[in-house]
Amino acid sequence: MKINLLKKYKHNRKAYTDGKAGIIAKLLKEAFAWSYLGKTVTVTVLKSLSEKCVPVYSGYIEGVTDDNESQEVYVIGVKKPGCVYTGTVTAIIYGQDNTPGKWVVAPAEASFNQAQIAEVILPFEQDTDVFIDSVHRKSCGVIVYRIVDGNIEYLLVKEYYCYGWSIPKGHMEAGESESDTAIREAWEEVGVRVTPDMGFIRTVEYTIQPVYKKEVVFRISEFNGESRVVKPGIEATGWFVLSEAKKLLKYQETCAVMEDAEAYIAGLHKGGQHEIQTIYMCS
């Protein structure tokens, strides 16, 4: 950011200084909002916005911001919270310029992910093109495979600036099913059209320190065409048998999922035209 400012205001020292101060203020505001994720807060509840399946209320937290102003919030998942409600900050809503906006407060025991939160609060946001940084994150992906000379090969992707490879996957969006997300991500990342096998589903859960809790749901789909890099940020794609894939995977939590997929696929093709010759298992 600093380099861009220097280029833009090469001959205008005041504009450069003002721009740098604005960037610093924005970063401090982001860091302050992020520091409240997962923390317990007390909200003054103003009014009900929706009494549907997931109730939504508007409110504010008094004097919580770094300039001692009130912070606007949504309270979700609580029926009749009363005038004052104590809950957990489960998400921060960011606008197009990555400026933190309203916070989302829910019961401590609730586990609303970013897609669920978006579905209930977006009708009340003026700008629907937002990013929701939530404590509970859900992604969905598809294990794309093909059979070559009796061996199962898996499609993996490598992202720029990331160590290792991964299965095509991405964050679930509002209104999507798990299969919808898996299909969309496969197309957006590697340009392949897939039909998830509804007979196979595996879930991996893990934590990302210090506050995030991640859930990833995997389906499988056979594919006989060629993949291609589509999504910006994807460096390369490749086909690998399981023994190769497990050495490349960024997250070892997915090794057991790949092992289950190998056994499932072998069962599907047993005795058929493409009977599997070898099953490579994770050790």
JORAQUI-V534825 format. One record per residue. N is the residue number from 1. SS is DSSP state (@ for helix, = for strand, . for the rest). PSI is psi in whole degrees, 0 to 359 (NA if undefined). NEAR is the number of other ideal C-beta (glycine too) atoms within 10 Angstrom. Layout:
BEGIN
N:SS:PSI:NEAR / N:SS:PSI:NEAR
END
This chain:
BEGIN
1:.:318:12 / 2:@:319:10 / 3:@:318:7 / 4:@:320:10 / 5:@:319:17 / 6:@:321:12 / 7:@:319:9 / 8:@:320:11 / 9:.:49:16 / 10:.:325:10 / 11:.:19:6 / 12:.:89:11 / 13:@:319:9 / 14:@:315:8 / 15:@:322:13 / 16:@:315:17 / 17:@:316:12 / 18:@:319:13 / 19:@:318:18 / 20:@:321:15 / 21:@:322:10 / 22:@:320:12 / 23:@:316:14 / 24:@:317:11 / 25:@:320:11 / 26:@:316:15 / 27:@:321:12 / 28:@:322:11 / 29:@:319:16 / 30:@:315:16 / 31:@:322:11 / 32:@:313:15 / 33:@:315:23 / 34:@:327:13 / 35:.:344:12 / 36:.:352:20 / 37:.:128:19 / 38:.:359:14 / 39:.:156:10 / 40:=:132:11 / 41:=:161:16 / 42:=:126:13 / 43:=:136:26 / 44:=:114:13 / 45:=:131:19 / 46:=:302:14 / 47:=:164:7 / 48:=:133:14 / 49:=:329:17 / 50:=:139:15 / 51:.:27:11 / 52:.:204:9 / 53:.:315:8 / 54:.:105:18 / 55:.:145:17 / 56:=:131:20 / 57:=:152:24 / 58:=:154:16 / 59:=:191:23 / 60:=:157:17 / 61:=:121:19 / 62:.:132:12 / 63:.:32:10 / 64:.:336:19 / 65:.:167:15 / 66:.:339:12 / 67:.:18:7 / 68:.:26:8 / 69:.:168:12 / 70:.:147:13 / 71:=:122:21 / 72:=:142:14 / 73:=:160:25 / 74:=:138:24 / 75:=:121:23 / 76:=:154:25 / 77:.:18:23 / 78:.:126:19 / 79:.:123:9 / 80:.:70:10 / 81:.:351:20 / 82:.:190:8 / 83:.:332:9 / 84:=:133:10 / 85:=:136:19 / 86:=:123:12 / 87:=:195:22 / 88:=:138:18 / 89:=:108:26 / 90:=:348:27 / 91:=:155:26 / 92:=:134:20 / 93:=:126:25 / 94:=:139:17 / 95:.:188:15 / 96:.:327:9 / 97:.:16:6 / 98:.:21:12 / 99:.:128:12 / 100:=:136:21 / 101:=:238:15 / 102:=:154:22 / 103:=:160:24 / 104:=:125:28 / 105:=:136:30 / 106:=:169:24 / 107:.:146:17 / 108:.:328:10 / 109:.:354:8 / 110:.:157:17 / 111:.:51:15 / 112:.:127:24 / 113:=:178:21 / 114:@:325:23 / 115:@:317:22 / 116:@:319:22 / 117:@:315:24 / 118:@:319:24 / 119:@:327:16 / 120:@:337:21 / 121:@:338:24 / 122:@:327:16 / 123:@:343:12 / 124:@:4:12 / 125:.:135:15 / 126:.:321:7 / 127:.:114:10 / 128:.:354:10 / 129:.:77:8 / 130:.:163:16 / 131:=:130:15 / 132:=:112:22 / 133:=:100:18 / 134:=:151:27 / 135:.:316:21 / 136:=:120:20 / 137:=:137:19 / 138:=:130:23 / 139:=:157:21 / 140:=:144:28 / 141:=:175:26 / 142:=:130:28 / 143:=:103:29 / 144:=:129:26 / 145:=:161:20 / 146:=:161:17 / 147:=:120:20 / 148:=:118:12 / 149:.:39:7 / 150:.:0:11 / 151:=:143:15 / 152:=:127:26 / 153:=:141:18 / 154:=:142:25 / 155:=:121:25 / 156:=:158:25 / 157:=:150:26 / 158:=:123:17 / 159:=:149:16 / 160:.:147:9 / 161:.:17:6 / 162:.:141:13 / 163:.:131:7 / 164:.:180:13 / 165:=:169:23 / 166:=:167:18 / 167:.:141:27 / 168:.:123:24 / 169:=:170:21 / 170:=:174:17 / 171:=:138:17 / 172:.:139:26 / 173:.:163:14 / 174:.:134:15 / 175:.:356:10 / 176:.:150:17 / 177:.:170:11 / 178:@:319:20 / 179:@:321:19 / 180:@:313:14 / 181:@:316:23 / 182:@:317:29 / 183:@:314:21 / 184:@:315:15 / 185:@:321:23 / 186:@:321:28 / 187:@:317:15 / 188:@:326:13 / 189:@:316:25 / 190:@:7:22 / 191:.:33:15 / 192:.:141:21 / 193:.:122:10 / 194:.:157:22 / 195:.:99:12 / 196:.:137:23 / 197:.:112:18 / 198:.:354:9 / 199:.:352:10 / 200:.:125:18 / 201:.:132:16 / 202:=:146:18 / 203:=:135:12 / 204:=:132:17 / 205:=:137:11 / 206:=:168:11 / 207:=:148:9 / 208:=:110:9 / 209:.:145:5 / 210:.:346:7 / 211:.:344:17 / 212:=:146:15 / 213:=:119:16 / 214:=:136:16 / 215:=:127:16 / 216:=:125:23 / 217:=:129:21 / 218:=:137:24 / 219:=:181:25 / 220:=:158:28 / 221:=:136:20 / 222:=:144:16 / 223:.:134:18 / 224:.:2:8 / 225:.:204:9 / 226:.:145:11 / 227:.:165:21 / 228:.:152:11 / 229:.:124:15 / 230:.:309:15 / 231:.:131:15 / 232:.:136:6 / 233:.:345:11 / 234:=:122:18 / 235:=:319:12 / 236:=:162:12 / 237:=:160:21 / 238:=:157:15 / 239:=:132:18 / 240:=:143:18 / 241:.:166:16 / 242:@:318:22 / 243:@:327:12 / 244:@:318:16 / 245:@:320:25 / 246:@:336:19 / 247:@:339:10 / 248:@:336:14 / 249:=:134:21 / 250:.:322:15 / 251:.:117:15 / 252:@:345:10 / 253:@:335:13 / 254:@:353:23 / 255:@:314:17 / 256:@:326:12 / 257:@:316:24 / 258:@:323:25 / 259:@:316:18 / 260:@:320:17 / 261:@:319:23 / 262:@:315:24 / 263:@:320:12 / 264:@:315:15 / 265:@:320:22 / 266:@:322:16 / 267:@:323:10 / 268:@:323:15 / 269:.:7:15 / 270:.:124:10 / 271:.:0:5 / 272:.:193:9 / 273:.:326:6 / 274:.:48:17 / 275:.:136:11 / 276:.:131:18 / 277:.:320:11 / 278:.:140:13 / 279:.:118:14 / 280:.:117:17 / 281:.:148:13 / 282:.:139:17 / 283:.:NA:7
END
